[in-house]
Amino acid sequence: MPSLEGIATQLLGLPLHPAVIHFPIVTTMLALAACLVCFLKPSLRRKEWLDRATLLAFIAVLSTPLAIISGRAWSRSLGLWREASWFPASDVEGGLLRRHVEGALLTMALSSVALLLALASRRQRAPLWALILVVAAAAIAAVMTAHVGGRMVFGVSDSNGPPKSPGDVSAPTLQISESD
């Protein structure tokens, strides 16, 4: 029977994390767009757009832990994360992995607050502007977390020289070979 970490690491032989990370990012950004439509065009069925924003916030809250768990499992399988620690060491990948994890946790917290505010806004117990601010903060946190992850995978620039090439970082790259 495969271990939970094995399941969280791969799907059909490919890393799971790159496949699932897009859900929290996109759903948070779409939730922000739906909130902005509610605010800027209140005559356009405000309740329906608020329902859409609530559903998108709910999907973000559900998908963010999957992204966090799969990312932790993947980085542990690569030897970047010690078994017993809650956070990766601050020197792994030039500190980027730790910042990536912190960003993911911040995104999760902000998405959770956004969902609670969306539910309250639907009952007119929270102002729409507060929901927009929190969803915008969650979207910014998600995008910044993704940016740090991209820097780890595709190379970073440091003060010691030119940007590293993707082959110089320790994250694996997918190689597709053509078969005859």
N, C-alpha and C positions, 0 to 999 in steps of 0.2 A: 504494500500500500504506500503510495507516495506521501511524503511529508507535506505539512501545510506550507512550509517554506518553499518546497519544490513546486507546489501548485501556484503559489504567489509569484514565483520567479518566471515561469515559462508557460506559454500556451501554444500548443502545436509546434513545440520546438523553438519558438521565438520568444524573446523577452516580453513579458506581460506589461511591464511599466510603460514603455513607449506607446503602447496601444491604449492604455487607460488614462493617461495623464491629460488627454485632450478634453475629457468630459467635464472635470471641474472648471477648467479654463473657459471653455466655450459656454457652458451653462451659466456661469457667473456673468460673463459679458452679455449674453442674451437677456439675462434677468435685469441687468442694468438698462439695456435698451428698452425692455418692456416697461420698466419704471419711468424712464424718461418720456415714453409715449404717454403714460398716464398723466405725467406732470405737464408736458407741453401741449397736449391735445386732449384735455379732459372731456371734450364732447365725443371722442371716439371710443365709446363703450369702455369707460374707465374700469368698471368692475371686471370685465373680461381680460383686460390687459394686466390688471393686478393679479387675477387668477393665474395668468401665464407666468408672471414674475414669481409668484409663490411656488408654482410647480417647478420652475427652473431652479429656484433656490433649494427646493427639496432635493432635486436630482444632484445639485452640487454638494449638498451635505452628505448624500449617500455615496457619491463617487469619490469624494476627497479621501476618505479613509482607505478605499481600495488603492488609490494612487500612492498613498503613504505606505501602506503595507507592502505593496508590490515593489516600491522603490527601496524600502529597507531590505527586503528579501534579496533583491537584485544586487544591491551594494554589498550585502553580506556574502553573497555567492561569489563576488569578485574579490573578496578579501579586504574590502575597504572599511568594514565596520566590525568591531569586536563583538563577540557573542553577548557578553553581559552588560554592555553599556546601553543607556537610553538614547544617547546621541553619538554620532561619529566623532572621532578625534578632531580637534580644531585644525590640525595640520594636513588632513587628508584632502587631496586635490587642491592644495593651496588654500584651504579653508572654505572652498566653495560647497563641498558636500554638507558641511554643518549649516551654512547659510541657506542652502536649499531645503534642508529639513526644517529649520526654523521658519522659513517662508511658508512651507506646506502646513505647518501647525498654525501659523497665523491665519492663513487662508481658511483653514477648517474652522477656527474660532469665529472669524468674521462672517463666514457663510452661515454658521449656526445662528449667530445673532441676527443676520439678515433674514433668515427663515422665520425666526420668532417675530421680528418686526413686520414681515410681510403678512403673517397670520393676524397680527394685531391690527395692521392697516386695513385688512379686509373687513374687520369689524369696527373700523373707524375709531380704534383705541390708540393708534400711533400715527403721528403725522407722516405724510408721504415724503417730505423732505428728509426726515431722519432715515427712512428706508433707503432713499436714493444715496445718501452719504455712506451708509454702511455697505450697501451693495457695490458702490463705486470703490470703496476701500478694499473689499473682498476681491473685486476684479483686478485692481492694481496689484494686490498681493499675489494673486494667481499668475498674472503676467510676469511680475518680477521673479517669482519662483521659477517659472518656465525659462526665463532668460538665464538665470544662474545655471539651471540644468543644461541648457543649450551650450553655455560656455564650458561646462565640464566635458560634454561630449564632442563638441566641434572645435575646441581649442580656446585658449585664453591668452591674453597679453599680460605679461608681468613686467616689473621694472628691470628685470635682468636681461631683456632682449626682445626680439620680435615675437609675434604671436606664435604659439605652438601650433603645429599642424595636427589634424585629427589623429594621425598615427602616433603622436607623442603623448596622448592622454591615455589613462588606463582604462577608460570605458571601452567596451567592445564595439566594433562596427560590424554591421551586417554586410557580408560579402556574398554576392550572388554570382554563381558561375554558370556559364552557358554550357549545356550538354548537347552533344552532337546527336 
